[in-house]
Amino acid sequence: MVDTDHPIDMKPIAFVRELGFLDSAMIVAGSMIGSGIFIVSADIARVVGSAGWLILVWVVTGLLTVGAALSYGELAAMMPHAGGQYVYLRKAYSPLWGFLYGWTLFLVIQTGTIAAVAVGFAKYVGVLVPAVSPTAYILRPVNLSADYAVSLSGQQLVAILLIVLLTWANARGVRLGKVIQNVFTSAKALSLVGLILVGVLLGRNAAAVDANFTRPWIPQGTLPIQPDFAFVPATSAQAGAMGLLIAFCVAQVGSLFSADAWFNITFIAGEVKNPRRNIPLSLAAGTGLVILLYILTNVGYLFTLPIKDIQHAPDDRVATACLGVAFGQAGETIMAVAIVVSTFGCNNGIVLSGARVYCAMARDRLFFEAVGRLNHRRVPAVGLFLQCVWACLLVLPRTRLRDPAGHPLRDPTTGLEQYGNLYSNLLDYVIFSVLIFYVLTVVGLFVLRHRQPDAPRPYRAIGYPIVPALYILGATVILVVLAIYRTQTTWPGLLIVLTGVPVYFLWKMISPGTPSTPSAEPTG
């Protein structure tokens, strides 16, 4: 599967700088656009309850994302080396903090996202090819405990094959990976433009526009937000200003996840031409373009569907419902094709970039030594292989679904037990941890400005110190609200991070000494 010919045992091969500004911007944008934008607006609408607040959720997500990207741009220009955020945290704080990030990235952030996007791809392939079904079992579910099982269905097999295919393609060299990324990112950006035009022009519904924009700031039909602490009262967006603030923060989970992975370009900084210029520019351009498309897409939804129809879209497929207004039954097929293209390109960017972090860790003697070597095509093939194996394994586990009484949930037609996917739990768990690392990295900008005031900074964060400070404040408020109102899916995420502490010290014991090949490579 992976090209590991000509391993390097003596002097390591350096990364080749193959990616220009356009390629880098395509990786930023392509890694962001997956399936979330087509789905999560339903859940956001159920939480905030009105057109105005729905749009504002996406605007705030955009401000947070672009604000963080501008801060990351300065760090990337200072340290244009493979590893990105791992390198920044290591430099700003200590090797332990860099390792905790890299460990969580490998354990669930990168691999869990790869698994989730791959299953999303397979799910929409199933719309086009019904045989690709989550219940078309090759190996029927085997219950491991009261909560978990493992299986292999047609849907899971397609997801695994996608991961293997993209791993093989990216092991052939960064040039092939960038071609795939550029083609598919262009296609899915155009599909979003098409969706916007359909919503605003072809599907425009006067009744929907009137319902959504006559009273755009009055929440309606919202779900209660139940805290996990008994002493904290339940609330909702309709419960006054404080309830609206809490609902707004909770709603950010879906939009932030849909806008995530923009930082992947920093992982492959060692392969970007003129990285001190191109990485900051690509971060700003890529995030700005995607956020603009996301906001306009939601405007298209609101021009086509009343807010209550967005809240109750079947299976949360808001984009499919939007196209259904314009094209009828054919809308489902059109949307399935668009999401297949989108998830394919999204996963390519994530597969391509993640192995560079493990490579940097290995060169610092904090991961398997072989992962730090490049093959003769100048890519970390062993790291790609390990990432592939673990991501494929994350596709296999299933969660045993329960009804409100706590009994196994069964299909009303067949009577067979129904199952979910473990990766969805893992992604919920890690959202809290990802935000922590974002905040730590932006705080690291202040730390390095103080500690290394004379270090070369070809690009300085626009709006410093106000913009990064506002990001830290906004993200911290969201973290606090999630810790109180989404405890079951935040504290496990923190525990996943903390498992890296004993692993770090164990690795230090078995791999003592100074790294033979530091992660901070010459910029070339």
N, C-alpha and C positions, 0 to 999 in steps of 0.2 A: 504493500500500500504506500509506504513512504520510501522515498529515495534516500538511502543511507550509505550509498556507495562512497568510497574514498573518504572514510572518516579521518579527521585530523588529530593526530596524537602529538605532534610537535607544536610548531608555531600555529596558533589559531588563524583561520581564514577570517577576514574582516567582512562585515556587511557591505553590500554594494549599494551605492546611492542611485536608485533607479526611479524614485518617485518625484515628480515635479509638483508645482502648486496645484494644478488641476487634479492630478491623481490624489493628492493629499486631501483636497476639499471633497472629492468624491468619496474617500474613505470616511471622512467625518459625517457627511450627509447620509451615505449609504448604510453606515452602522447604526444611525439613528432611526431611519425609516424601516420599520418592520410591519407587524400586524396591529400594533397598539392603537394607532390613529384611527383605524377602521372600526374599533370595538369599544375602547375605554370611555368614550364620551357618554355612553349609556349609564355606566356606573357613576360617573361624575355628575350627570344630570339628576340621578336619583338622590345624590348627596346634597347638592346645592340648590336644585329645584327651579332654576330660572335661566332664561337665555343670557341675560347680562352677566350673571355669576359664572355661567359655563364658559363664556368667552374670557372673562377676567381670570379664571383659573389658568387657561392656556397662556394668557398674556403674562401672568406672574411666573409661570413655568418658563416662559421664554426669557424673561428678564433674569431669572436665577441662572438659567443655562448659559446665556450669553455672558453674564457677569462672571460666572466661574470660568468660562472659556477664555475670557480676556486675562484673568489672573493666571490660568495655566499657560497662556501664551508667553508670559514673562519667564516662567520657570522653564518652559521648553526651550526658549532662546538662550537661557543661561546654561542649560544642561541638555544639549541636543543628542542624547545617547539612547540606545535601546533600553527599554524598561520603563520609561515615562514616569508615571506616578510612583512606582516603587522607588525609583532613583530620587525623586523629590522628597519623599518622606524619609528616606534613609539620610539624605543630606541635611534636611531641616531638623530632624530629631535624633534618630539613632538607627543602627541596622535592625533593631528589634521591630520598630514601627514599619520599616520597609518590608520586613519579612511577614508581619501580620497581614499587610495588604496583599502581598503576593500569595501567601498561603490561602487567604479567603478568596482571592481571584481564581486560583486553581481549583479550590474545593467546590465553589458554588457560583461565584459571580460570573466568570467567563464561561465555564463549562455548563453551569445551570442555564445560562442564557442561550448558549448554543443548543442545548437539549430542548428548551422551551420553543425557540424559534423553529427548530427542525420539526417538532410535533405540530406547530402551527402550520408550517408548510404542508405536512402530510394531511392535516385536517382538511385543508382547502383543495388538495389534490383529490381527496375523497369526494368533494362536491362534483368534480369533473369525472372521476372514475370511482363509482360507488363501491367497488371491491376493496378499495383502500379504506377500511373501516376499523374503528377502535374495538369492535366486537367480532371481527373476522379473525379468529384466533389461530395462530400457528402453534403456539403453546398456550393452553388455557391458564387462567390465573391460578397461582398457587398461593394460598393464604399463609403468610408467615407469622402473623400475630393478629390481634384484634383490630389493628389499624392499617396494616400493610400487607401487600401481596406483590408478586412479580408475574409478568406475562410477556408474551410476544405476539402482537397482533399485526395485521397488514399495515395499519397506520404506523405502529412503532417501527416496523421493518423499513418502511419508506423513509422515516425520520433518520434511522441509523445509516441507511444507504446515502442519504444526502450528506451527513457528517463525514462519512468515509470519502465520498467523491470530492468534497471541498478540501478535505485534508490532503488528499492525493494531489489535487490541482495546485495547492499552495506549496506543497513540498517540491514541485517542479521548478520553483523559482518565483520571485516576487513579480517578475514581468507578466507571467500568466495570471497571477492573482489580481494584478492591477487592471488588466484588460477585462476580466470578469466583473470586477467592481465598477469600472467606468460604464460598461454596457448596461448592467442591471440598475445602477443608480440613476442613470439617465432615463431608463424606461420607467422606473417607479416614480421619479419626480414628475414625468409627463403624465403618468396615471393619476397622480394627485391633482395636477392642473386640470386634467379632464374631469375628475370628480367635482372639483370646484365649479367648473363651467356648467356641468350638468345641474348641480344644485342651484346655482344662481340664475341660470337661463332656462334650461329645458324643464327642470322639475319645480321651478318657482311656484309656490302655492300661496295665493293671497290670504287664505284662511290661516295658514301656518305663520306667515309673516305677522298678521294681525295678532294672533294668539301669543306669539313670542315677544313682540316688540312694543305692544301697547303698555304692558307693565313688566318691563324686562328685569326689574330688581326685586320682584315679589316672589319668594320661593313658594312652590306648590308641589304637593305629592311627594315630599321628601321622606326618606327612610330615617328612622331613629338611629342615633349613634350610641351603641351600648358599650360603656366602658367595661374593662375586665376587673376593675377594683370595685368592690361592693359599696365603698363609702363615696364613690364619685357618681353623681346623678347622670342618668341618660340625658341626651340633648338632641337637637336637630337644627337644621338651618332655619326652621320656622320658630325657634325658641328665643328670639331676640339677638342682640348684637354678639354676645359671647357664643351663643350656639352657632351663629353664622360663621364666626371666626374659626371655631373648632371644625365645623363642616368643611370650610374652605381649606384648612390644613390637611384634613383627612383626604379630601378630593385630590390633593397634589400627588398622592401615591401613583394613581393611574397616569396622569399627565407627565410626571417626572420619569416614570418608567418608559413611557413612549418616546421621551426625548433623551433617553440615556444612551451610553456607549459612544458619545461624541469624543471622549478623551482617548479612544483607541489609537488615534494617530500619534499620540505621544509615545506609545509603546514601540512604534517602529521608526522612531526619529533617526536611528542609525542608518536608515535606507532612504531618507529624504534629501534631495538636493537642496543646498543652501538652507539648511533647517532653521537657522536663526531668523530667517525672513519668512520662509514658506509655512512653517508650522503655526506661528501666531496668526498669519493671514488666513490660512485654511481653517483654523478653529473659529475665527470670527465669521468668515464667509459661509462656511458649512452650517454652523449652528444658526446663523441669522436666516439663511435661506429656508432651512427646514422649519424653524419656528413660524416664519411668515406663512409657509404652506399649511402648517397645522392650524393656525388661527383662521385662515381663509377657508379651509376645509370645514371647520365647525360653523362658519358663517353659512356655507353651502348647506350643511345639515339643517340649520335653523330656517333657511329660506324654503326648505322642502317639507320638513316634518314639524308638527307642533311639539312642544317640549315633552308632553306626555307620551307621544309616540317614540321619541328618543329614549325616554326613561324605560319604556317597555318594548324596545325592539327585540324581536325573537333572537335568542342566544346572544343578545347584545350586539348584533350585527347592524350597527347604525348605517354604515356605508351601503350595505346590501339593501336595506330598507329605502335609502335615499335613491339608489339607482332603480329600485322597483317602481317608484313613482313615475320615472321617466320611461323605463323600458319594460315594465311588467316582469314576467317570469324570467326573461332573458337577463335581467339585472343581476340575479344571483350568479349566473355563469360568468358574466363580465367581471363581477367583483371577485369571484374565485380566481380567475386568471390573474387579475391585478395583484391579489395578495400572494399567490404563488410566486410571481415575479419578485414582489417586494421582499418576501421572507428569504428567498434564495440569495438575493443580493445582500441583504442584511447579514445573513449568516456567513457569507464569504468574508466580509470585513472583520467580523468577530473572530472567525477561525484564523485568518491571516495574522492578526495582531497579537493575540494572547500569548503565543509561544515565545515572543520576544521578551516578555517579562520573566518567564521561567528561565530563559537563557541568561538574563542579567543576574538572576538569583544564583544560578549554578556557577557563574563566573565569580561570584562573591562567596562561594563555598556554602551556600544556603539551600541548595537543591542538588539533585543527582548530577554528577560530574558530566555525564554524557549529554545532558540537556544543554550544556554551555557550548557545545561544538556545532559548527555549521557543516553541512554537506558540501559537495563540490559545486552545488548550485547556489551556495551562500545563503541558505536558510536553515533555521534550527529544526531539522527534520525529526529528531528524537523528541523534542518538546511538542511538535505538532502531533506526533504519534501518541504520546502520553495524554495530551489534551483530548484527542479523538477517542481513545479508549474510555477515559473517565466520563466524557460527555455521553457516549453511547450507553454506558452503564446507567447513567441517570435517566435515560429514556425508559428503562425496563421496569423500575418499581412503580407500583400503583397504590393509591390510597383506597381503603375500603370506605365507601360513602355511607352515611347514616341518615335516617329519617329523624324528624323532630323528637321521636320517642327513644332514639338511640339504637334502633334496630338497623341491620344492614338494609340499605336502599336497594329495592328490586325493580326491574323493568316491569311496568304494569301489563305489558303484552306477553312477554316470555316468562316472567317470573324469575329470571336470572339476576344474580347480584350485579350491581353496577359499581364501577371503579373510577377513581380519578387518577391524576398523575402526580408523582412525588415532586417533580420539578417545580410545579406551581407553588407548593408549600415552601420549597427552598428559596424561590425567588421572593416570596412574601417575607420570609425570615431575613433575607439579606438586604432588603431595601433600607432598613434602618441603619445597618452597618455601612452601606455604600454612602449614605448621607454623612455619617460620622467621618469617613475617609475624605469626602469632599471638603468638609469643614476644616479638618486637620490640614489638608493640602493648601487651602487658601490661607489659613493662619500661618502656614509655613512660609508664605510669601512675605509676611510681616517679619517673621523670625529671620529670614535670610537677608532682608533689607537692613535689619539691625546688626546682624552678625557679620555680614559681608557687604558693607556699604560700597566698597570700591570694586566689587566683582563686575566683569563685563556684562552689561545688559543691553544687547542690541535692540531689544524691544522692551518698553516699560508699560505695565498694565495701565490701560486707559481708565481714568477716573480714580486712580489710587490716591488716597486710601479710602475714599468714600464708597466706591463701587464694591471692592472686596469686603469692606466692613458691613455694608448692607446685605451682601450675600450671606455672610456669617450669621448675621442677626436673623434673616429670614429663614435660613435652613435650620438654625437652632430652635426657633419657635416651632417649626414643623416637627423636629425631632422630639421636643417635649410633648407636644400634643399626641404624637403617635405612641410615645412611651406610656401615656396614660390611657388612651382610647383604643389602641391596637396592641395591647400587651402581649397577647398570645403569638403575634407575628413580629414582635420587635425584640423581646428579650432572647428568644432562641437565636436570632441573628447575631446578637452580641455574643452569645455563648459560642457560636461557630467561630467568631473571630478569636475569642479567648483560648480556644483549643490550640491555637498557634503558639501560645506562650511556652508550654512545655516542649512542644515540637522544636521550637527555635533553640532552646538550650540543649536539647538532645542532639540536634544537628551540629551545634557548636562543639559539643564534646567529641563527636565521631569524626568531625571534619575541622580540626584545629589548624591554625596557621594563617598566613596572609594569602589572600586570593592571588592565584598566579595570573589571572586575566581579569582586571577590574571591570566592573560594569560600565564605568565611565570611559568609553572609547574615544580615541581622537576623532575630531569632527570631520576630518577629511576634506 
